[in-house]
Amino acid sequence: HDDQELLSLVNLTDEFGKVTASGNLADFIPMLQYLPNRTMKVFVDLNRRFQTFIQKIINEHYKSFDKNNIRDITDSLIDQCQGKKTDENANIQISDEKIVNLVNDIFGA
């Protein structure tokens, strides 16, 4: 496939699976989390890269957002966020930062 962004995401997901499947002694012996740990460094780096990828997608959605053309869950969350900002009586308000976390959770599920 020639879509580099898609290939990058697939590779990132594959790396994530390998790192999480490899096990980490710090999961069983919490004191070890304070020692240098290559697996944990790789895990943190993968999460940072995935967060950057999600943020890019959301930024693109904000740029092309059209309230009259909701394309996917990200657009729906943006619509919800913007709609609640204008409604003083809204009980629930989704912040822009929460959208990144919600999309990240949905992708990760």
Contacts in CASP RR format, 6 or more apart in sequence:
PFRMAT RR
TARGET T0000
AUTHOR 0000-0000-0000
METHOD contacts of the structure
MODEL  1
HDDQELLSLVNLTDEFGKVTASGNLADFIPMLQYLPNRTMKVFVDLNRRF
QTFIQKIINEHYKSFDKNNIRDITDSLIDQCQGKKTDENANIQISDEKIV
NLVNDIFGA
1 7 0 8 1.000
8 53 0 8 1.000
9 53 0 8 1.000
12 46 0 8 1.000
12 49 0 8 1.000
12 50 0 8 1.000
12 53 0 8 1.000
15 42 0 8 1.000
15 46 0 8 1.000
16 43 0 8 1.000
16 46 0 8 1.000
16 50 0 8 1.000
19 39 0 8 1.000
19 42 0 8 1.000
19 43 0 8 1.000
19 46 0 8 1.000
20 43 0 8 1.000
22 39 0 8 1.000
23 39 0 8 1.000
24 37 0 8 1.000
24 39 0 8 1.000
24 40 0 8 1.000
24 43 0 8 1.000
25 32 0 8 1.000
26 32 0 8 1.000
26 33 0 8 1.000
26 35 0 8 1.000
26 37 0 8 1.000
26 40 0 8 1.000
33 40 0 8 1.000
50 104 0 8 1.000
50 107 0 8 1.000
51 100 0 8 1.000
51 104 0 8 1.000
54 100 0 8 1.000
54 103 0 8 1.000
54 104 0 8 1.000
54 107 0 8 1.000
55 100 0 8 1.000
57 74 0 8 1.000
57 103 0 8 1.000
58 74 0 8 1.000
58 78 0 8 1.000
58 99 0 8 1.000
58 100 0 8 1.000
58 103 0 8 1.000
61 74 0 8 1.000
61 75 0 8 1.000
61 78 0 8 1.000
62 78 0 8 1.000
65 75 0 8 1.000
65 78 0 8 1.000
65 79 0 8 1.000
67 79 0 8 1.000
67 82 0 8 1.000
69 75 0 8 1.000
70 76 0 8 1.000
70 79 0 8 1.000
73 103 0 8 1.000
73 106 0 8 1.000
74 99 0 8 1.000
74 103 0 8 1.000
77 94 0 8 1.000
77 99 0 8 1.000
77 102 0 8 1.000
77 103 0 8 1.000
78 99 0 8 1.000
80 94 0 8 1.000
81 93 0 8 1.000
81 94 0 8 1.000
81 95 0 8 1.000
81 96 0 8 1.000
81 98 0 8 1.000
81 99 0 8 1.000
83 90 0 8 1.000
84 90 0 8 1.000
84 92 0 8 1.000
84 93 0 8 1.000
84 94 0 8 1.000
85 93 0 8 1.000
94 102 0 8 1.000
END
